[in-house]
Amino acid sequence: MVIRCNVMVIRCNVMVIRCNVMVIRCNVMVIRCNVMVIPLRVPYLSVDPALGDASMRPYLPVALDYRGTTIAASALMDTGASLNVLPYSLGLSLGAIWREEAAVLRLGGNLAPYPACPLLVNAIVGTFAPVRLAFAWTQTENVPLLFGQTNFFAEFDVCFFRARKIFEVQPKQI
């Protein structure tokens, strides 16, 4: 840092002080560190071997944690789903308590007849940092664990390579 100030004093009947404005030069060095995140590569899984490739689906292994209870699960990556959906039994396994008065979410499609309530759960995908995900916890078993647009696909970048039967997941890049 360099500070320069020139002061000139001239004496007459009145003292006049002239001062060049203080000039402060400050070079700020900004270091940006771009860390390359290696995506998690996951193979598609066959849900019915008798159907061959037609039954291949993108299921992501994940650890779900709710208030200290952690369970391993596989979630269907559903880009057409508006919400993450948690089946009833998984919520119970995590220690969540169903409260009828909290069932304020209205789901669509084949889940429309079932009540659902919001539930925030931490998800651990691969070796990435845990992420808080919002789920519609529904009171039915007629649905797999689903990762949808809100908010899984808002937290992770996902590339599908269906012809190669793999997909890649990585945390969103800011």
JOCOR-V710142 format. One record per residue. N is the residue number from 1. RES is the residue in one letter. SS is DSSP state (H for helix, E for strand, - for the rest). PHI is phi in radians with two decimals (NA if undefined). Layout:
N & RES & SS & PHI
N & RES & SS & PHI
This chain:
1 & M & - & NA
2 & V & E & -2.08
3 & I & E & -2.08
4 & R & E & -2.11
5 & C & - & -2.54
6 & N & - & -1.78
7 & V & E & -2.10
8 & M & E & -2.14
9 & V & E & -1.95
10 & I & E & -2.09
11 & R & E & -1.82
12 & C & - & -2.34
13 & N & - & -1.23
14 & V & - & -2.12
15 & M & E & -1.41
16 & V & E & -2.06
17 & I & E & -2.00
18 & R & E & -1.91
19 & C & E & -2.38
20 & N & - & -1.16
21 & V & - & -1.03
22 & M & - & -1.09
23 & V & E & -1.86
24 & I & E & -2.00
25 & R & E & -1.80
26 & C & - & -2.38
27 & N & - & -1.70
28 & V & - & -1.75
29 & M & - & -1.73
30 & V & - & -1.84
31 & I & - & -1.90
32 & R & - & -1.86
33 & C & - & -1.96
34 & N & - & -1.67
35 & V & - & -1.63
36 & M & - & -1.44
37 & V & - & -1.67
38 & I & - & -1.51
39 & P & - & -1.11
40 & L & E & -1.42
41 & R & E & -1.73
42 & V & E & -2.24
43 & P & E & -1.37
44 & Y & - & -1.16
45 & L & E & -1.97
46 & S & E & -1.50
47 & V & - & -1.60
48 & D & - & -2.64
49 & P & H & -0.96
50 & A & H & -1.14
51 & L & H & -1.61
52 & G & H & 1.10
53 & D & H & -1.08
54 & A & H & -1.12
55 & S & H & -1.79
56 & M & E & -1.26
57 & R & E & -2.33
58 & P & - & -1.48
59 & Y & E & -1.79
60 & L & E & -1.83
61 & P & E & -1.20
62 & V & E & -2.61
63 & A & E & -1.86
64 & L & E & -1.85
65 & D & E & -2.22
66 & Y & E & -2.35
67 & R & - & 0.92
68 & G & - & 1.58
69 & T & E & -1.72
70 & T & E & -2.08
71 & I & E & -2.32
72 & A & E & -1.61
73 & A & E & -2.64
74 & S & E & -2.19
75 & A & E & -1.95
76 & L & E & -1.34
77 & M & E & -1.39
78 & D & - & -2.13
79 & T & - & -1.16
80 & G & - & -1.56
81 & A & - & -1.48
82 & S & - & -1.25
83 & L & E & -2.21
84 & N & E & -1.29
85 & V & E & -2.19
86 & L & E & -2.01
87 & P & - & -1.12
88 & Y & H & -0.95
89 & S & H & -1.12
90 & L & H & -1.17
91 & G & H & -1.07
92 & L & H & -1.12
93 & S & H & -1.09
94 & L & - & -1.39
95 & G & - & 1.65
96 & A & - & -1.24
97 & I & - & -1.95
98 & W & - & -1.28
99 & R & - & -2.15
100 & E & H & -1.00
101 & E & H & -1.22
102 & A & H & -1.53
103 & A & - & -1.36
104 & V & - & -1.87
105 & L & E & -1.47
106 & R & - & -1.95
107 & L & - & -1.64
108 & G & - & -1.95
109 & G & H & 1.09
110 & N & H & -1.24
111 & L & H & -1.70
112 & A & - & -0.99
113 & P & - & -1.29
114 & Y & - & -1.82
115 & P & - & -1.22
116 & A & E & -2.56
117 & C & E & -2.28
118 & P & E & -1.28
119 & L & E & -2.57
120 & L & E & -1.65
121 & V & E & -2.35
122 & N & E & -1.46
123 & A & E & -2.10
124 & I & E & -2.02
125 & V & - & -1.92
126 & G & - & 0.97
127 & T & - & -1.79
128 & F & - & -1.31
129 & A & - & -1.11
130 & P & - & -1.03
131 & V & E & -2.25
132 & R & E & -1.45
133 & L & E & -2.03
134 & A & E & -1.68
135 & F & E & -2.06
136 & A & E & -1.63
137 & W & E & -1.50
138 & T & E & -1.80
139 & Q & - & -1.57
140 & T & - & -2.62
141 & E & - & -1.78
142 & N & - & -1.44
143 & V & - & -2.70
144 & P & - & -1.39
145 & L & - & -1.09
146 & L & E & -2.03
147 & F & E & -1.83
148 & G & - & -2.09
149 & Q & - & -1.07
150 & T & E & -1.86
151 & N & - & -2.21
152 & F & H & -1.05
153 & F & H & -1.28
154 & A & H & -1.47
155 & E & H & -1.76
156 & F & E & -2.26
157 & D & E & -1.62
158 & V & E & -2.29
159 & C & E & -2.10
160 & F & E & -1.77
161 & F & E & -2.12
162 & R & H & -1.04
163 & A & H & -1.09
164 & R & H & -1.64
165 & K & - & 1.06
166 & I & E & -2.45
167 & F & E & -2.46
168 & E & E & -2.13
169 & V & E & -2.28
170 & Q & E & -2.63
171 & P & E & -1.06
172 & K & - & -1.03
173 & Q & - & -1.71
174 & I & - & -1.75
